[in-house]
């Protein structure tokens, strides 16, 4: 016999048809909760109840504890269920899916990585404003001016600098908690900037090392593709002290080594939550040492 679950119920079938069934309540919010559990790879209480003391075949990996996992069994392609047969309308599914989408969207918008992205963007805005005000101050200072007239401008510059430092500290704290591996390899502020450019932690984790290496150098990369010449060797990661201190001839190799470890670090932070930062850091230091030793005097 086969165990199958649809949005409106869970069923046990054999080749003749449905043998047992448990239908879900006809309320959008209750269907949504079940869809949410399925989305999170959890077994429903109805599935546990209906499968008790039965030898079953399943085609979903999340159900493999309830039966033999055989996703390629041809039966699963042949069997069809129509919601209307059991008194369920498509409108009910639409309502449930809308509720689930809103919950997922709200959860995503509250995620820490997107909060970090917003903080990085805000920090960039503060830096830009600070630079503009400093330029204004320098220009104003060229003419004789009573200090009390310039004081509001000076106060604004001071406030922006202080708030920028506060924001930097918050970014560092959040990065150390959310992405300890990235923070150890590249530093929390550079790591946060990479995350902001990528659009979030998950997106950064899915990027290949070669792309991470040149994140932040998009203009130079576009110019290379359009006009030729030499491609950029690095982007934001150039701010890493290990790259700055490296001879020009091997900066590309060092950048690749750092980007490779960053790719692993991002995947660990995004998908496993394991702190492997010290191993990554030791491997990276060893790799960079070998690269630098290979440079002829």
TORVOVO-219433 format. One record per residue: x negated, y, z of N, C-alpha, C in turn; residue in three letters. Coordinates in steps of 0.1 Angstrom, whole numbers, plus 2048, in hexadecimal, padded with zeros to 3 digits. Layout:
BEGIN
SITE n_xx n_yy n_zz ca_xx ca_yy ca_zz c_xx c_yy c_zz resn
SITE    X    Y    Z     X     Y     Z    X    Y    Z  ala
...
//
This chain:
BEGIN
SITE n_xx n_yy n_zz ca_xx ca_yy ca_zz c_xx c_yy c_zz resn
SITE  7F8  7F4  800   800   800   800  7F7  80D  800  unk
SITE  7FD  817  7FC   7F6   824   7FA  7FC  82F  802  unk
SITE  7F3  837  808   7F7   843   810  7F5  84F  808  unk
SITE  7FF  857  806   7FF   864   7FE  806  86F  806  unk
SITE  800  87B  805   807   886   80C  809  891  801  unk
SITE  815  896  801   818   8A2   7F9  81C  8AD  802  unk
SITE  81E  8B9  7FD   821   8C5   806  82D  8C4  80E  unk
SITE  836  8BB  80A   843   8B9   810  845  8AD  819  unk
SITE  83A  8A4  819   83B   898   821  830  88E  81E  unk
SITE  82F  884  826   825   879   824  82C  86C  821  unk
SITE  826  864  819   82D   858   813  824  84C  813  unk
SITE  82A  840  815   823   834   813  82B  82D  808  unk
SITE  823  829  7FE   829   823   7F1  822  816  7EE  unk
SITE  829  80E  7E7   823   803   7E0  826  805  7D1  unk
SITE  823  7FB  7C9   825   7FD   7BB  834  7FD  7B6  unk
SITE  83D  7FA  7C0   84B   7FB   7BD  851  809  7C0  unk
SITE  84A  810  7C8   84F   81D   7CC  84C  821  7DB  unk
SITE  854  82A  7E0   852   82F   7EE  858  824  7F8  unk
SITE  84F  820  802   853   817   80C  857  81E  819  unk
SITE  84F  828  81D   851   830   829  84E  83F  826  unk
SITE  855  847  82D   852   855   82B  855  85D  838  unk
SITE  84E  868  83A   851   872   844  851  880  83D  unk
SITE  85C  886  83D   85D   893   837  85A  89E  840  unk
SITE  854  8A9  83B   851   8B4   844  85D  8BD  846  unk
SITE  85D  8C5  851   869   8CE   853  86A  8D8  848  unk
SITE  876  8DC  845   878   8E5   83A  877  8F4  83E  unk
SITE  86B  8F7  844   869   905   849  85B  909  843  unk
SITE  85A  914  83D   84D   918   836  842  918  840  unk
SITE  844  91E  84C   839   91F   856  834  911  85A  unk
SITE  83D  907  85B   839   8FA   860  832  8F2  854  unk
SITE  836  8F4  848   82F   8EF   83D  822  8F5  83B  unk
SITE  821  902  83D   814   909   83C  80A  903  846  unk
SITE  80E  900  852   805   8FB   85C  800  8ED  858  unk
SITE  808  8E6  851   803   8D9   84D  7FA  8DA  841  unk
SITE  7FD  8E4  838   7F4   8E6   82D  7E6  8EC  832  unk
SITE  7E7  8F3  83C   7DA   8F9   842  7D2  8EE  848  unk
SITE  7D8  8E4  84F   7D1   8D9   854  7CA  8D0  849  unk
SITE  7D2  8CE  83E   7CD   8C7   832  7C1  8CE  82C  unk
SITE  7C2  8DB  82B   7B8   8E4   826  7AB  8E2  82E  unk
SITE  7AD  8E0  83B   7A1   8DF   844  79D  8D1  846  unk
SITE  7A2  8C8  83D   79E   8BA   83E  7A2  8B2  84A  unk
SITE  7AD  8B6  850   7B2   8AF   85C  7BE  8A6  859  unk
SITE  7BF  89B  861   7CA   892   85F  7D6  897  866  unk
SITE  7E2  896  85F   7EE   89A   865  7F3  890  86F  unk
SITE  7FB  895  878   801   88B   882  80B  882  87B  unk
SITE  812  887  870   81B   87E   869  813  873  861  unk
SITE  807  876  85D   7FF   86C   856  7FA  861  85F  unk
SITE  7F6  866  86C   7F2   85C   876  7FE  853  879  unk
SITE  80A  859  87B   815   851   87F  81A  847  875  unk
SITE  81A  84B  868   820   843   85E  816  837  85A  unk
SITE  809  83A  85C   7FF   830   858  7FC  826  863  unk
SITE  801  827  86F   7FE   81F   87A  801  810  877  unk
SITE  7F7  807  87A   7F8   7F9   878  7FA  7F5  869  unk
SITE  7F6  7FD  860   7F8   7FA   852  7EB  7FA  84B  unk
SITE  7E9  7F1  841   7DD   7F0   839  7E0  7F9  82C  unk
SITE  7D8  803  82B   7DB   80D   821  7CF  811  818  unk
SITE  7D3  816  80C   7C9   81C   803  7CB  82B  802  unk
SITE  7C1  833  803   7C2   842   803  7B9  847  7F8  unk
SITE  7BD  853  7F3   7B5   85A   7E9  7AF  867  7EE  unk
SITE  7B1  86B  7FA   7AB   877   800  7A1  873  80A  unk
SITE  796  87A  809   78A   877   812  78E  879  821  unk
SITE  796  883  823   79A   886   831  7A3  87B  837  unk
SITE  7A8  872  82F   7B1   867   834  7AA  85A  835  unk
SITE  79C  85A  832   795   84D   831  795  845  83F  unk
SITE  798  84C  84A   799   844   856  7A7  83D  858  unk
SITE  7B0  840  84F   7BD   83A   84F  7BE  82E  845  unk
SITE  7B4  82D  83C   7B5   822   832  7A9  822  829  unk
SITE  7A9  819  81F   79E   818   816  79E  824  80C  unk
SITE  793  82A  80C   791   836   803  78E  832  7F5  unk
SITE  799  833  7EC   797   82F   7DE  79D  83A  7D5  unk
SITE  796  845  7D3   79C   850   7CC  79E  84D  7BD  unk
SITE  797  843  7B8   799   83F   7A9  7A3  835  7A7  unk
SITE  7AA  831  7B1   7B5   827   7AF  7BF  82C  7A5  unk
SITE  7C2  826  79A   7CC   82B   790  7DA  82E  795  unk
SITE  7DD  827  7A1   7EB   829   7A6  7ED  838  7A9  unk
SITE  7E3  83F  7AE   7E5   84D   7B3  7E8  856  7A7  unk
SITE  7E4  852  79B   7E7   85A   78F  7F5  858  78A  unk
SITE  7FA  84C  78D   807   848   787  813  84D  790  unk
SITE  811  84D  79D   81C   850   7A6  81F  85F  7A5  unk
SITE  82C  862  7A5   831   870   7A5  83B  872  7AF  unk
SITE  83B  87E  7B5   845   882   7BF  84B  88F  7BB  unk
SITE  858  890  7BB   85F   89D   7B8  865  8A2  7C5  unk
SITE  861  8AE  7C9   866   8B4   7D5  875  8B4  7D5  unk
SITE  87B  8B7  7CA   88A   8B8   7C9  891  8AB  7CD  unk
SITE  88A  8A0  7CA   890   893   7CE  893  892  7DD  unk
SITE  88B  899  7E5   88D   899   7F3  892  8A6  7F9  unk
SITE  898  8AE  7F0   89E   8BA   7F4  895  8C6  7F7  unk
SITE  889  8C6  7F1   880   8D1   7F3  87F  8DA  7E6  unk
SITE  87F  8E7  7E8   87E   8F0   7DC  870  8F5  7DB  unk
SITE  86D  8FA  7CE   860   900   7CC  85F  90D  7D3  unk
SITE  86A  914  7D6   869   920   7DD  864  91E  7EB  unk
SITE  867  913  7F1   862   910   7FF  853  90E  7FE  unk
SITE  84E  908  7F4   83F   907   7F3  839  914  7F1  unk
SITE  83F  91D  7E9   839   92A   7E6  839  932  7F3  unk
SITE  843  931  7FB   843   939   808  838  933  811  unk
SITE  836  926  812   82C   920   81A  81E  924  815  unk
SITE  81C  924  808   80F   927   803  80C  936  805  unk
SITE  816  93F  804   814   94D   807  810  94F  815  unk
SITE  816  948  81E   812   949   82C  803  945  82E  unk
SITE  800  939  828   7F2   934   829  7E8  93D  823  unk
SITE  7EB  943  818   7E2   94D   811  7E0  959  81A  unk
SITE  7EA  95E  820   7E9   96A   829  7E0  967  835  unk
SITE  7E2  95B  83B   7DA   957   846  7CB  955  842  unk
SITE  7C9  94F  837   7BB   94D   832  7B4  95A  82F  unk
SITE  7BC  963  829   7B7   970   825  7B3  978  832  unk
SITE  7BC  978  83C   7BA   97F   848  7AD  979  84F  unk
SITE  7AC  96C  84F   7A1   966   855  794  96A  84F  unk
SITE  794  96A  841   788   96E   83A  784  97C  83C  unk
SITE  78E  985  83D   78B   993   83F  786  996  84D  unk
SITE  789  98D  856   784   98E   864  776  988  866  unk
SITE  771  981  85C   765   979   85D  759  982  860  unk
SITE  750  97D  868   744   985   86C  73B  989  860  unk
SITE  73A  981  856   731   984   84B  736  991  844  unk
SITE  744  992  842   749   99D   83B  748  9AA  844  unk
SITE  749  9A8  851   747   9B3   85A  738  9B8  859  unk
SITE  72F  9AF  857   721   9B3   855  71F  9BA  848  unk
SITE  726  9B5  83E   725   9BC   831  72A  9CA  832  unk
SITE  735  9CC  839   73A   9DA   83B  730  9E3  843  unk
SITE  72A  9DD  84D   720   9E4   855  714  9E8  84D  unk
SITE  70F  9DF  844   704   9E3   83C  708  9EE  832  unk
SITE  714  9ED  82C   718   9F7   823  71A  A05  82A  unk
SITE  71F  A04  836   720   A10   83E  713  A16  842  unk
SITE  709  A0E  845   6FC   A12   849  6F5  A19  83C  unk
SITE  6F7  A14  831   6F2   A1A   824  6F9  A28  822  unk
SITE  706  A29  825   70C   A36   824  706  A40  82E  unk
SITE  704  A3C  83A   6FE   A44   844  6F0  A49  840  unk
SITE  6E8  A40  83B   6DB   A43   836  6DB  A4D  82B  unk
SITE  6E5  A4B  822   6E6   A55   816  6EA  A62  81B  unk
SITE  6F3  A63  825   6F8   A70   82A  6EC  A76  832  unk
SITE  6E5  A6E  839   6D9   A74   841  6CF  A7A  837  unk
SITE  6CD  A73  82C   6C3   A78   823  6C8  A85  81C  unk
SITE  6D5  A86  819   6DA   A92   814  6D9  A9E  81E  unk
SITE  6DC  A9B  82A   6DC   AA6   835  6CD  AAA  837  unk
SITE  6C4  AA1  836   6B6   AA4   838  6B1  AAD  82D  unk
SITE  6B6  AAA  820   6B2   AB2   815  6B8  AC0  817  unk
SITE  6C4  AC1  81C   6CA   ACE   81E  6C2  AD6  829  unk
SITE  6BE  ACF  833   6B6   AD5   83E  6A9  ADA  839  unk
SITE  6A2  AD2  831   695   AD7   82B  697  AE3  822  unk
SITE  6A2  AE3  81A   6A4   AEE   811  6A8  AFB  819  unk
SITE  6B0  AF9  824   6B4   B04   82C  6A8  B0A  834  unk
SITE  69E  B01  838   693   B05   840  689  B0E  838  unk
SITE  68B  B0F  82B   682   B17   822  685  B26  824  unk
SITE  690  B29  829   694   B37   82B  695  B3A  83A  unk
SITE  691  B46  83F   692   B4A   84D  6A1  B49  852  unk
SITE  6A3  B40  85B   6B1   B3D   860  6B0  B3C  86F  unk
SITE  6B9  B42  876   6BA   B40   885  6BE  B31  888  unk
SITE  6B7  B2C  892   6B9   B1D   895  6C8  B1A  898  unk
SITE  6CF  B23  89E   6DD   B20   8A2  6E6  B1E  896  unk
SITE  6E2  B23  88B   6EA   B21   87F  6E7  B13  879  unk
SITE  6DB  B0E  87B   6D8   B01   876  6DB  AF6  880  unk
SITE  6DF  AF9  88C   6E1   AEF   896  6EB  AE5  893  unk
SITE  6F7  AE9  88D   701   ADF   88A  6FC  AD5  880  unk
SITE  6F3  AD9  877   6ED   AD0   86D  6E4  AC6  874  unk
SITE  6DC  ACC  87D   6D2   AC3   885  6D9  AB9  88E  unk
SITE  6E4  ABE  894   6EC   AB5   89C  6F2  AA9  894  unk
SITE  6F7  AAC  888   6FC   AA2   87F  6F2  A98  87B  unk
SITE  6E6  A9D  878   6DB   A94   874  6D7  A8B  880  unk
SITE  6D6  A90  88C   6D3   A89   898  6DD  A7E  89B  unk
SITE  6EA  A82  89A   6F5   A78   89C  6F5  A6D  892  unk
SITE  6F3  A70  886   6F3   A66   87B  6E7  A5C  87E  unk
SITE  6DC  A61  881   6D0   A59   884  6D3  A4F  890  unk
SITE  6D9  A55  89A   6DC   A4D   8A6  6E6  A42  8A3  unk
SITE  6F1  A45  89B   6FB   A3C   898  6F6  A31  88E  unk
SITE  6EC  A35  885   6E6   A2C   87C  6DE  A21  884  unk
SITE  6D7  A25  88F   6D0   A1C   897  6D9  A13  89E  unk
SITE  6E4  A18  8A3   6EF   A10   8AA  6F4  A05  8A0  unk
SITE  6F7  A0A  894   6FC   A00   88A  6F2  9F6  886  unk
SITE  6E6  9F9  885   6DB   9F0   882  6DA  9E5  88D  unk
SITE  6DB  9EA  89A   6DB   9E0   8A5  6E7  9D6  8A4  unk
SITE  6F2  9DB  8A1   6FE   9D3   8A0  6FC  9C8  895  unk
SITE  6F7  9CD  889   6F4   9C4   87E  6EA  9B9  882  unk
SITE  6E0  9BD  889   6D6   9B3   88E  6DC  9A9  897  unk
SITE  6E4  9AE  8A1   6EB   9A4   8AA  6F4  99B  8A3  unk
SITE  6FC  9A0  89A   706   997   893  6FE  98D  88A  unk
SITE  6F4  992  883   6EC   989   87B  6E5  97E  883  unk
SITE  6E0  981  88E   6D9   977   896  6E3  96C  89B  unk
SITE  6F0  970  89D   6FA   967   8A1  700  95F  896  unk
SITE  702  966  88B   709   960   87F  6FF  958  876  unk
SITE  6F3  95E  874   6EA   958   86B  6DC  958  871  unk
SITE  6DA  94F  87B   6CC   94F   881  6C1  94A  878  unk
SITE  6C4  941  86F   6BA   93D   865  6B5  947  85C  unk
SITE  6BF  94F  856   6BC   95A   84D  6B4  964  855  unk
SITE  6B9  968  861   6B3   972   869  6A4  96F  86C  unk
SITE  6A1  962  86F   694   95E   872  68A  95F  866  unk
SITE  68F  95B  85B   687   95B   84F  684  968  849  unk
SITE  68E  971  848   68D   97E   841  68F  98A  84A  unk
SITE  694  988  856   698   993   85F  6A6  996  85E  unk
SITE  6AD  999  869   6BC   99B   869  6C0  9A7  85F  unk
SITE  6B9  9B1  85F   6BD   9BD   856  6BC  9BA  847  unk
SITE  6B1  9B4  843   6AF   9B0   835  6B9  9A5  832  unk
SITE  6BB  99C  83B   6C4   991   839  6D2  996  837  unk
SITE  6D6  9A0  83F   6E3   9A6   83E  6E5  9AD  831  unk
SITE  6DA  9B4  82C   6DB   9BB   81F  6DD  9B1  814  unk
SITE  6D6  9A5  814   6D7   99B   80A  6E6  996  80A  unk
SITE  6EB  994  816   6F9   98F   818  703  999  812  unk
SITE  700  9A6  814   709   9B0   80F  709  9B0  7FF  unk
SITE  6FD  9AF  7FA   6FC   9AF   7EB  703  9A3  7E5  unk
SITE  701  997  7EC   707   98B   7E7  716  98B  7E9  unk
SITE  71B  992  7F3   72A   993   7F5  72E  98A  801  unk
SITE  725  985  809   729   97D   814  71F  972  816  unk
SITE  720  96B  822   717   960   825  719  954  81C  unk
SITE  725  950  81A   728   944   811  723  947  803  unk
SITE  725  953  7FE   721   956   7F0  711  956  7EF  unk
SITE  70B  95B  7FA   6FC   95B   7FA  6F7  94D  7FA  unk
SITE  6FE  944  802   6F9   936   804  6FB  92E  7F7  unk
SITE  704  933  7EE   706   92B   7E1  6FD  930  7D6  unk
SITE  6F5  93B  7D9   6EC   940   7CE  6DF  938  7CE  unk
SITE  6DA  936  7C2   6CD   92F   7C1  6C2  938  7C6  unk
SITE  6B7  932  7CA   6AB   93A   7CF  6A6  944  7C5  unk
SITE  6A7  941  7B8   6A2   94B   7AE  6AA  957  7AE  unk
SITE  6B7  956  7B1   6C0   962   7B1  6BE  96A  7BE  unk
SITE  6BC  963  7CA   6BA   969   7D6  6AD  971  7D6  unk
SITE  6A3  96C  7CE   696   973   7CD  697  981  7C7  unk
SITE  6A1  983  7BE   6A2   990   7B7  6AE  998  7BB  unk
SITE  6B5  993  7C6   6C1   99B   7CA  6BD  9A9  7CE  unk
SITE  6C4  9B3  7C9   6C0   9C1   7CC  6B8  9C7  7C1  unk
SITE  6B3  9BF  7B7   6AC   9C4   7AC  6B4  9C2  79F  unk
SITE  6C1  9C4  7A0   6CA   9C2   795  6C7  9CB  789  unk
SITE  6C4  9D8  78C   6C1   9E1   782  6B5  9DE  77A  unk
SITE  6AA  9DA  781   69E   9D6   77B  6A0  9C9  772  unk
SITE  6A8  9C0  778   6AB   9B3   771  6B2  9B6  764  unk
SITE  6BC  9BF  765   6C4   9C3   759  6BB  9C9  74E  unk
SITE  6B2  9D2  753   6A9   9D9   74A  6A0  9CF  743  unk
SITE  69B  9C5  74A   693   9BB   745  69A  9B3  73A  unk
SITE  6A7  9AF  73D   6AE   9A8   733  6B2  9B0  726  unk
SITE  6B3  9BD  728   6B7   9C6   71D  6AB  9CA  715  unk
SITE  6A0  9CE  71C   695   9D4   715  688  9CB  715  unk
SITE  688  9C0  71D   67C   9B8   71D  673  9BD  728  unk
SITE  666  9B9  726   65C   9BC   730  65B  9B2  73B  unk
SITE  657  9B6  747   655   9AC   752  662  9AC  75A  unk
SITE  666  9A0  75E   672   99F   767  66E  9A2  775  unk
SITE  678  9A7  77D   674   9AA   78B  671  99D  793  unk
SITE  667  99E  79C   662   992   7A3  66A  991  7B0  unk
SITE  670  99C  7B5   677   99C   7C2  681  9A7  7C2  unk
SITE  68A  9A6  7CB   694   9B1   7CE  693  9B6  7DC  unk
SITE  69D  9B5  7E4   69E   9B9   7F1  693  9B2  7FA  unk
SITE  690  9A6  7F7   687   99E   7FF  679  9A4  7FF  unk
SITE  676  9AE  7F6   669   9B4   7F5  666  9BC  803  unk
SITE  671  9BF  80A   66F   9C6   817  669  9BD  821  unk
SITE  669  9B0  81F   663   9A7   828  654  9A9  829  unk
SITE  64E  9AA  836   640   9AD   838  637  9A4  831  unk
SITE  63B  997  830   632   98D   82A  630  990  81B  unk
SITE  63A  996  814   638   999   806  630  9A6  805  unk
SITE  633  9AF  80D   62C   9BC   80C  61C  9BA  80E  unk
SITE  619  9B1  817   60B   9AF   81B  604  9A6  811  unk
SITE  60B  9A0  807   606   996   7FE  600  99D  7F2  unk
SITE  5F4  998  7ED   5EE   99E   7E1  5F8  99E  7D5  unk
SITE  5F8  9A8  7CD   601   9A9   7C2  602  99C  7B9  unk
SITE  5F7  996  7B7   5F6   98A   7AE  5FF  97F  7B3  unk
SITE  602  97E  7C0   609   972   7C5  616  976  7CB  unk
SITE  61A  983  7CA   627   987   7D0  633  97F  7CA  unk
SITE  632  97C  7BD   63D   974   7B7  63F  967  7BE  unk
SITE  633  960  7C0   633   953   7C7  639  954  7D5  unk
SITE  634  95E  7DC   638   960   7EA  647  963  7EA  unk
SITE  64C  96B  7E1   65A   96E   7E0  663  961  7DE  unk
SITE  65E  959  7D5   665   94C   7D2  665  943  7DE  unk
SITE  65A  943  7E5   659   93A   7F1  663  93F  7FC  unk
SITE  664  94C  7FE   66E   952   807  67C  950  803  unk
SITE  67F  952  7F6   68C   950   7F1  691  942  7F2  unk
SITE  687  938  7F0   68B   92A   7F1  68F  927  800  unk
SITE  687  92C  809   68B   929   817  698  931  81B  unk
SITE  69A  93C  815   6A6   944   818  6B2  93C  813  unk
SITE  6B1  936  807   6BC   92E   802  6C0  923  80B  unk
SITE  6B6  91C  811   6B8   911   81A  6BF  917  827  unk
SITE  6B9  922  82C   6BE   929   838  6CC  92D  837  unk
SITE  6D0  933  82B   6DE   937   829  6E7  92C  829  unk
SITE  6E3  921  823   6EC   915   823  6EE  90F  831  unk
SITE  6E3  90F  839   6E5   90A   847  6EE  913  84F  unk
SITE  6EC  920  84D   6F5   92A   855  703  929  850  unk
SITE  705  927  843   713   928   83E  71B  91B  840  unk
SITE  714  910  83E   71B   903   83D  719  8F9  849  unk
SITE  70E  8FA  84F   70B   8F0   85A  70B  8F7  868  unk
SITE  707  903  869   705   90A   876  6F9  905  87E  unk
SITE  6F0  8FD  877   6E5   8F8   87E  6DA  903  87E  unk
SITE  6D2  904  889   6C7   90E   88A  6BA  906  886  unk
SITE  6B6  908  87A   6AA   901   875  69F  90C  872  unk
SITE  6A1  917  878   699   923   875  68A  921  878  unk
SITE  686  91A  883   678   918   886  671  90F  87C  unk
SITE  678  905  878   672   8FC   86E  670  903  861  unk
SITE  67A  90B  85D   679   913   851  66E  91D  851  unk
SITE  66D  923  85D   663   92E   85E  655  928  85E  unk
SITE  653  91D  864   646   916   864  642  912  856  unk
SITE  64C  90C  84F   649   907   841  646  913  838  unk
SITE  64D  91E  83A   64B   92A   832  63D  930  835  unk
SITE  639  931  841   62C   937   845  621  92E  83F  unk
SITE  623  921  840   619   918   83A  618  91A  82B  unk
SITE  623  91B  824   623   91D   816  61D  92A  812  unk
SITE  620  935  819   61A   942   815  60B  942  818  unk
SITE  607  93B  823   5F9   93A   826  5F1  933  81A  unk
SITE  5F7  928  815   5F1   921   80A  5F0  92A  7FD  unk
SITE  5FB  932  7FB   5FB   93A   7EF  5F0  945  7F1  unk
SITE  5EF  94B  7FC   5E5   955   7FE  5D7  950  7FD  unk
SITE  5D5  944  802   5C8   93D   802  5C3  93A  7F3  unk
SITE  5CE  939  7EB   5CB   935   7DD  5C6  941  7D5  unk
SITE  5C7  94D  7DA   5C3   959   7D3  5B4  95A  7D4  unk
SITE  5AD  95B  7C8   59F   95C   7C8  59B  96A  7CC  unk
SITE  590  96C  7D4   58B   979   7D8  587  981  7CC  unk
//
